[in-house]
């Protein structure tokens, strides 16, 4: 069993207001988009009548598998360096 003595640093981290979309982009966060509300020309999840579901396997806007699908190549050279996954 291990314990940390004292307190975690930067306790005001959760109180910072980013303020605008641009600052969020500077920090590396991409916008959250809902493909379901778009037209089929804009996103693979788009289109349909009314509030329809995705209707196919979940994908990114560029058509790659999303929502839990593993996209890392099995034959990647650095795979042998990774002993186990982070839990």
Backbone as JSON Lines, residues from 0, in Angstrom:
{"i":0,"aa":"X","n":[0.85,-1.19,0.0],"ca":[0.0,0.0,0.0],"c":[0.89,1.24,0.0]}
{"i":1,"aa":"X","n":[0.52,2.24,-0.79],"ca":[1.29,3.47,-0.86],"c":[0.38,4.67,-0.65]}
{"i":2,"aa":"X","n":[0.91,5.7,-0.03],"ca":[0.13,6.91,0.22],"c":[0.97,8.13,-0.14]}
{"i":3,"aa":"X","n":[0.3,9.22,-0.49],"ca":[0.97,10.48,-0.77],"c":[0.77,11.41,0.41]}
{"i":4,"aa":"X","n":[1.88,11.94,0.91],"ca":[1.82,12.85,2.05],"c":[1.71,14.28,1.51]}
{"i":5,"aa":"X","n":[0.87,15.1,2.14],"ca":[0.7,16.48,1.72],"c":[-0.46,16.63,0.76]}
{"i":6,"aa":"X","n":[-0.39,17.65,-0.11],"ca":[-1.49,17.88,-1.03],"c":[-0.97,17.93,-2.47]}
{"i":7,"aa":"X","n":[-1.86,17.67,-3.38],"ca":[-1.52,17.72,-4.79],"c":[-1.32,19.19,-5.18]}
{"i":8,"aa":"X","n":[-0.33,19.44,-6.05],"ca":[-0.05,20.82,-6.4],"c":[-1.11,21.38,-7.35]}
{"i":9,"aa":"X","n":[-1.14,22.68,-7.49],"ca":[-2.04,23.4,-8.41],"c":[-3.5,23.09,-8.11]}
{"i":10,"aa":"X","n":[-3.92,23.38,-6.89],"ca":[-5.3,23.06,-6.48],"c":[-6.33,23.93,-7.19]}
{"i":11,"aa":"X","n":[-5.91,25.05,-7.8],"ca":[-6.86,25.91,-8.52],"c":[-7.02,25.51,-9.98]}
{"i":12,"aa":"X","n":[-6.47,24.38,-10.37],"ca":[-6.51,23.96,-11.78],"c":[-7.94,23.88,-12.32]}
{"i":13,"aa":"X","n":[-8.86,23.37,-11.53],"ca":[-10.23,23.2,-12.01],"c":[-11.01,24.51,-12.03]}
{"i":14,"aa":"X","n":[-10.47,25.56,-11.41],"ca":[-11.18,26.84,-11.35],"c":[-10.83,27.79,-12.49]}
{"i":15,"aa":"X","n":[-9.89,27.4,-13.36],"ca":[-9.47,28.27,-14.45],"c":[-10.52,28.25,-15.56]}
{"i":16,"aa":"X","n":[-10.95,29.44,-16.0],"ca":[-11.86,29.55,-17.13],"c":[-11.04,29.8,-18.38]}
{"i":17,"aa":"X","n":[-11.16,28.92,-19.36],"ca":[-10.37,29.06,-20.59],"c":[-10.8,30.29,-21.35]}
{"i":18,"aa":"X","n":[-12.1,30.59,-21.4],"ca":[-12.56,31.87,-21.91],"c":[-13.05,31.89,-23.33]}
{"i":19,"aa":"X","n":[-12.36,31.22,-24.25],"ca":[-12.79,31.28,-25.64],"c":[-12.31,30.03,-26.36]}
{"i":20,"aa":"X","n":[-12.89,29.78,-27.51],"ca":[-12.57,28.56,-28.26],"c":[-11.11,28.56,-28.71]}
{"i":21,"aa":"X","n":[-10.6,29.73,-29.07],"ca":[-9.23,29.8,-29.57],"c":[-8.21,29.36,-28.55]}
{"i":22,"aa":"X","n":[-8.38,29.76,-27.3],"ca":[-7.44,29.38,-26.26],"c":[-7.49,27.88,-26.02]}
{"i":23,"aa":"X","n":[-8.68,27.31,-26.14],"ca":[-8.82,25.86,-26.03],"c":[-8.06,25.16,-27.15]}
{"i":24,"aa":"X","n":[-8.09,25.73,-28.36],"ca":[-7.35,25.16,-29.48],"c":[-5.84,25.27,-29.26]}
{"i":25,"aa":"X","n":[-5.38,26.37,-28.65],"ca":[-3.96,26.52,-28.37],"c":[-3.48,25.42,-27.44]}
{"i":26,"aa":"X","n":[-4.38,24.98,-26.55],"ca":[-4.05,23.92,-25.6],"c":[-4.17,22.54,-26.22]}
{"i":27,"aa":"X","n":[-4.57,22.47,-27.48],"ca":[-4.6,21.2,-28.17],"c":[-5.95,20.5,-28.18]}
{"i":28,"aa":"X","n":[-7.0,21.14,-27.68],"ca":[-8.33,20.53,-27.67],"c":[-9.04,20.84,-28.98]}
{"i":29,"aa":"X","n":[-9.55,19.81,-29.63],"ca":[-10.33,20.01,-30.85],"c":[-11.79,20.18,-30.49]}
{"i":30,"aa":"X","n":[-12.58,20.84,-31.35],"ca":[-13.98,21.05,-31.04],"c":[-14.76,19.74,-30.99]}
{"i":31,"aa":"X","n":[-15.76,19.68,-30.12],"ca":[-16.64,18.52,-30.07],"c":[-17.73,18.73,-31.1]}
{"i":32,"aa":"X","n":[-17.82,17.82,-32.05],"ca":[-18.82,17.95,-33.11],"c":[-19.8,16.8,-33.02]}
{"i":33,"aa":"X","n":[-21.07,17.07,-33.39],"ca":[-22.09,16.04,-33.44],"c":[-22.4,15.77,-34.9]}
{"i":34,"aa":"X","n":[-21.85,14.67,-35.41],"ca":[-22.07,14.33,-36.8],"c":[-23.52,14.01,-37.1]}
{"i":35,"aa":"X","n":[-24.27,13.59,-36.07],"ca":[-25.67,13.19,-36.27],"c":[-26.52,14.38,-36.74]}
{"i":36,"aa":"X","n":[-26.14,15.59,-36.35],"ca":[-26.96,16.76,-36.72],"c":[-26.54,17.37,-38.05]}
{"i":37,"aa":"X","n":[-25.53,16.79,-38.7],"ca":[-25.04,17.34,-39.96],"c":[-25.73,16.68,-41.16]}
{"i":38,"aa":"X","n":[-25.42,17.19,-42.33],"ca":[-25.89,16.59,-43.57],"c":[-24.92,15.49,-43.99]}
{"i":39,"aa":"X","n":[-25.37,14.56,-44.83],"ca":[-24.48,13.46,-45.23],"c":[-23.21,13.93,-45.94]}
{"i":40,"aa":"X","n":[-23.26,15.1,-46.56],"ca":[-22.07,15.59,-47.25],"c":[-21.0,16.05,-46.26]}
{"i":41,"aa":"X","n":[-21.41,16.36,-45.02],"ca":[-20.49,16.91,-44.02],"c":[-19.91,15.87,-43.09]}
{"i":42,"aa":"X","n":[-20.61,14.76,-42.86],"ca":[-20.17,13.77,-41.87],"c":[-20.8,12.42,-42.18]}
{"i":43,"aa":"X","n":[-20.08,11.32,-41.92],"ca":[-20.65,9.99,-42.17],"c":[-21.91,9.69,-41.36]}
{"i":44,"aa":"X","n":[-22.08,10.36,-40.21],"ca":[-23.27,10.12,-39.38],"c":[-24.46,10.99,-39.79]}
{"i":45,"aa":"X","n":[-24.26,11.87,-40.74],"ca":[-25.29,12.85,-41.07],"c":[-26.44,12.28,-41.88]}
{"i":46,"aa":"X","n":[-27.47,13.11,-42.01],"ca":[-28.63,12.76,-42.83],"c":[-29.7,12.02,-42.05]}
{"i":47,"aa":"X","n":[-30.71,11.57,-42.76],"ca":[-31.83,10.86,-42.13],"c":[-33.0,11.79,-41.92]}
{"i":48,"aa":"X","n":[-34.12,11.2,-41.54],"ca":[-35.34,11.96,-41.29],"c":[-35.52,12.15,-39.79]}
{"i":49,"aa":"X","n":[-35.73,13.4,-39.37],"ca":[-35.93,13.67,-37.95],"c":[-34.67,13.4,-37.15]}
{"i":50,"aa":"X","n":[-34.87,13.0,-35.89],"ca":[-33.72,12.71,-35.04],"c":[-33.34,11.24,-35.16]}
{"i":51,"aa":"X","n":[-32.7,10.91,-36.25],"ca":[-32.35,9.52,-36.5],"c":[-30.99,9.2,-35.88]}
{"i":52,"aa":"X","n":[-30.76,7.92,-35.65],"ca":[-29.51,7.47,-35.04],"c":[-28.4,7.46,-36.09]}
{"i":53,"aa":"X","n":[-27.24,6.99,-35.69],"ca":[-26.09,6.95,-36.59],"c":[-26.39,6.04,-37.78]}
{"i":54,"aa":"X","n":[-26.93,4.87,-37.52],"ca":[-27.34,3.98,-38.59],"c":[-26.24,3.16,-39.22]}
{"i":55,"aa":"X","n":[-25.03,3.24,-38.67],"ca":[-23.9,2.46,-39.18],"c":[-22.84,2.42,-38.09]}
{"i":56,"aa":"X","n":[-21.72,1.77,-38.34],"ca":[-20.66,1.72,-37.34],"c":[-20.14,3.13,-37.09]}
{"i":57,"aa":"X","n":[-19.94,3.53,-35.83],"ca":[-19.48,4.89,-35.53],"c":[-18.13,5.19,-36.18]}
{"i":58,"aa":"X","n":[-18.03,6.34,-36.83],"ca":[-16.8,6.71,-37.51],"c":[-16.44,8.15,-37.2]}
{"i":59,"aa":"X","n":[-15.19,8.51,-37.5],"ca":[-14.74,9.89,-37.39],"c":[-15.26,10.66,-38.61]}
{"i":60,"aa":"X","n":[-15.12,11.98,-38.63],"ca":[-15.54,12.73,-39.81],"c":[-14.81,12.3,-41.09]}
{"i":61,"aa":"X","n":[-13.67,11.63,-40.95],"ca":[-12.89,11.2,-42.11],"c":[-13.14,9.74,-42.46]}
{"i":62,"aa":"X","n":[-14.09,9.09,-41.75],"ca":[-14.49,7.74,-42.11],"c":[-13.76,6.63,-41.4]}
{"i":63,"aa":"X","n":[-12.83,6.96,-40.47],"ca":[-12.12,5.91,-39.74],"c":[-12.98,5.44,-38.57]}
{"i":64,"aa":"X","n":[-12.82,4.19,-38.11],"ca":[-13.62,3.69,-36.99],"c":[-13.39,4.51,-35.72]}
{"i":65,"aa":"X","n":[-14.45,4.68,-34.93],"ca":[-14.37,5.48,-33.71],"c":[-15.1,4.77,-32.58]}
{"i":66,"aa":"X","n":[-15.14,5.41,-31.43],"ca":[-15.85,4.93,-30.24],"c":[-15.42,3.53,-29.83]}
{"i":67,"aa":"X","n":[-14.14,3.39,-29.47],"ca":[-13.67,2.14,-28.9],"c":[-12.91,1.24,-29.84]}
{"i":68,"aa":"X","n":[-12.92,1.51,-31.13],"ca":[-12.22,0.65,-32.07],"c":[-10.73,0.95,-32.03]}
{"i":69,"aa":"X","n":[-9.9,-0.1,-31.92],"ca":[-8.45,0.09,-31.86],"c":[-7.92,0.42,-33.26]}
{"i":70,"aa":"X","n":[-7.15,1.5,-33.39],"ca":[-6.67,1.92,-34.7],"c":[-5.15,1.84,-34.81]}
{"i":71,"aa":"X","n":[-4.46,1.42,-33.76],"ca":[-3.0,1.31,-33.83],"c":[-2.61,0.06,-34.62]}
{"i":72,"aa":"X","n":[-1.58,0.18,-35.48],"ca":[-1.15,-0.94,-36.31],"c":[-0.48,-2.0,-35.44]}
{"i":73,"aa":"X","n":[-0.83,-3.27,-35.66],"ca":[-0.28,-4.36,-34.86],"c":[1.2,-4.6,-35.16]}
{"i":74,"aa":"X","n":[1.64,-4.25,-36.36],"ca":[3.03,-4.49,-36.75],"c":[3.92,-3.28,-36.53]}
{"i":75,"aa":"X","n":[3.45,-2.29,-35.79],"ca":[4.24,-1.09,-35.54],"c":[5.52,-1.46,-34.78]}
{"i":76,"aa":"X","n":[6.65,-0.87,-35.15],"ca":[7.94,-1.27,-34.6],"c":[8.02,-1.07,-33.09]}
{"i":77,"aa":"X","n":[7.41,-0.01,-32.58],"ca":[7.53,0.28,-31.15],"c":[6.59,-0.56,-30.29]}
{"i":78,"aa":"X","n":[5.79,-1.45,-30.91],"ca":[4.89,-2.29,-30.13],"c":[5.66,-3.22,-29.2]}
{"i":79,"aa":"X","n":[6.87,-3.64,-29.6],"ca":[7.63,-4.56,-28.76],"c":[8.18,-3.86,-27.52]}
{"i":80,"aa":"X","n":[8.22,-2.52,-27.54],"ca":[8.69,-1.77,-26.37],"c":[7.6,-1.6,-25.33]}
{"i":81,"aa":"X","n":[6.35,-1.76,-25.74],"ca":[5.23,-1.57,-24.82],"c":[4.96,-2.9,-24.14]}
{"i":82,"aa":"X","n":[5.25,-2.97,-22.83],"ca":[5.12,-4.24,-22.1],"c":[3.67,-4.5,-21.75]}
{"i":83,"aa":"X","n":[2.97,-3.47,-21.23],"ca":[1.56,-3.66,-20.91],"c":[0.83,-2.33,-21.02]}
{"i":84,"aa":"X","n":[-0.48,-2.41,-21.18],"ca":[-1.3,-1.22,-21.31],"c":[-1.4,-0.49,-19.98]}
{"i":85,"aa":"X","n":[-1.61,0.81,-20.04],"ca":[-1.95,1.55,-18.83],"c":[-3.37,1.23,-18.46]}
{"i":86,"aa":"X","n":[-3.61,1.04,-17.18],"ca":[-4.98,0.7,-16.74],"c":[-5.74,1.96,-16.4]}
